[in-house]
Amino acid sequence: MASESSSRFRNELLRRMTAEDLALLEPSLRGVVLPLRMSLVVPDVPIEAVYFIERGIASVIARTSTGYEAEIGFIGHEGMAGYSLVMADDRTPQACFVQLEGEAMRIDARSFNAALTTSRTLRLFLLRYVNCLQIQTGCTALVNARLKLTGRLARWLLMCDDRVVGGHFSITHEFLATMLGVRRPGVTIALQELEGLALIRSRRGEVVILDRPGLIALANGGYGEPEAEYIRLLGGSED
């Protein structure tokens, strides 16, 4: 049963875990601001802390040795950065940084690992989240291989909309190109197509969602499965 004190958090993992597990983490949790582009995980460097996102969005980025990069993971208030520790590894070749500024509850790696060792249930609970993120990554690979750019962009915007309040967010065309692994002109054309369909409004680095059902239809089955699996594995909202 979730702790009554969990209601003071917006992060869904903290809200859903048992009172006993939250009590192990809570003394070491510290609220921190997440400025734009802040590194949460540095590739191939020991993870210093876990961040339970309260507000904002972080991206998990894969890079090749020649410098190509693309987003493979999307983390908001439903998740955490530094999840490799849950799998008993202290580093990863992938980067994770803040793409939409916000806030998080931070816990240092030593305290987090101590809680995982003490509790028989905490690691099992958080492994369910890691599984959800792997499902999301698999879906990303599928849509990148099979959907047109407009459909991929529609899915990405829906995932943003799930994690922000108000249906609008600031994002540049250049950053979108990096996230989607395409060239900037392609993103500009795709945004214009979505705007022409009256699905969004895009101006000066800000995107406003106008027609969410229309975006879901355009995503052509690429959106929804990871979100449904999150609910199946971790339960419905605690709101």
C-alpha angles and dihedrals in degrees: 000000000000119000120254087230089059088077090074089067127077094198108103096215092056090045094050102043121096121272089246094054093045089051089058092053102035100076089058099040115110127185113237137178117242110212120197114284094009110157113238096172124021116205116259093357123114110267109249100190147000119238121206100200114230099172133000133034134275126197128214107216129199118203134190123223088252094057104262113139140179139171115262101166135042121199129184136146089317093067155023141249120226093043093149086085089065087061092051094255123119099203146026136198089233126089126225123196141159114270097171115033119241143116139289144183106246127203123181117244095245094055092043093051090047090055091049090052094047098047125066092199108037097076092045091051094048092045086064088060092048088053089052090052091050089052089051090050091050090051090050090054090050097050092043088056099041112023129077116246093260090058092047091049091048090054092048092051091049090053089051091048090054090058105040133063121239103024096263135090141168117252133150126229090237092055092047089053090055093047093050095039095237139111120279096243089057091055091049091053092045092051090050090052092052090047091049088055089052091241096122143005115228126187137145096352095313125112122196121193111228103166115025096174088052091054090049090053092049091050085066098212094323093111128060110038098085089044091052091047090053090058092045094050101035105023135244126305118299091215 
